[in-house]
Amino acid sequence: MRLIHVDAIKEGDIIARDIVSYEGGILLKSSSKFKEVFREKLIERNIYEVYIEDKYSEGIYPQEAIDPRIRLQIDMDIKNEFDKLKDNLDINVSSISNITKILVDELSKEHVVCDVMDLKINDDYTYQHCIGVGILSTIVCRKLRMREDHTHKIVMGALMHDIGKIIIPKDILNKPAKLTREEYEIIKGHAELGYKIIEKNGGLSPITKLTVLCHHEREDGSGYPLGKGEELHIGAKIVGACDVFHALLSNRPYRQALSVQEVTSIAQKEKINAPVRETIESVLAFYPIGSVVLLSNGDVGIVEKNFVQDVTRPQVRVVYNMPTNKKHQYTINLQEDYTIHIVQKMPDIPI
Ligand SMILES: [Fe+2]
């Protein structure tokens, strides 16, 4: 499959993955044929990139960091816990701890590259966002070689970091326009609301609780609610940074998802902890599998495989040459050939 811009899809193209709306419903099922009437509907929902299946991209599949069956189970379990939480505002620690253990065990492999596919950026926001931040935080803790028990406590915080949003009215959370000052203040309250939900729970570590409370704080003392500054716990630094990356990579009601390249350049200007930011940048696939890229020799190809050694130099299946306007096919591993580099991501193969 390959990932193309919505403007490049043609009538009859085969959709390779379910296209899910922000609200969680399926807009287009995988294997269905694209029709012109869908284009506007996708754009209206800020969905600008779609995976399609065709002969050029046959056999190319995103390398999921987590086994899809385990991922489905995690999605269902977290959604279940969040739904229950809406009713009784009581967190089931053993259930969140079990989910954390599955996630941390699953991502214990050394060479994990995180593809945008792993982050499910189009789905129902709060709970998928918490899982996405949980995945990124696990990978970061692993890369930073943190202690197993600390990793577990921080990832538990990551999975629950935004639970305070459960109490915030949805029309404010999902407002497709600029927030008023009052609305912004209400949203800012989610960090303390989340902390209040878990505060009295004796089964949770202080690290987990602080991570939830302080994930919008920065080490220079900015952010909210406490302004802990240099005392900010590493858990809050990690989850706060993963939160920024995941939010920018996600579709929101008021803007489309940004590319990894755009997010990386924005994140460099943010006040997030530099080693944590660099660690995230080193594991996020710069060109997700299926992306169409232009190489410095004029060839155009589809990204086949990413490598944790350098996420900007994937293996590419070349299918076309721009200067000669000719089709041709070979595979180049940019980890092995440093004479060629990627110039830019393309909306599609220009054939
Ligand atoms: Fe948050």
Boltz pocket constraint, residues with backbone or C-beta under 6 A from the ligand:
constraints:
  - pocket:
      binder: B
      contacts: [[A, 161], [A, 162], [A, 190], [A, 215], [A, 216], [A, 243]]
      max_distance: 6.0
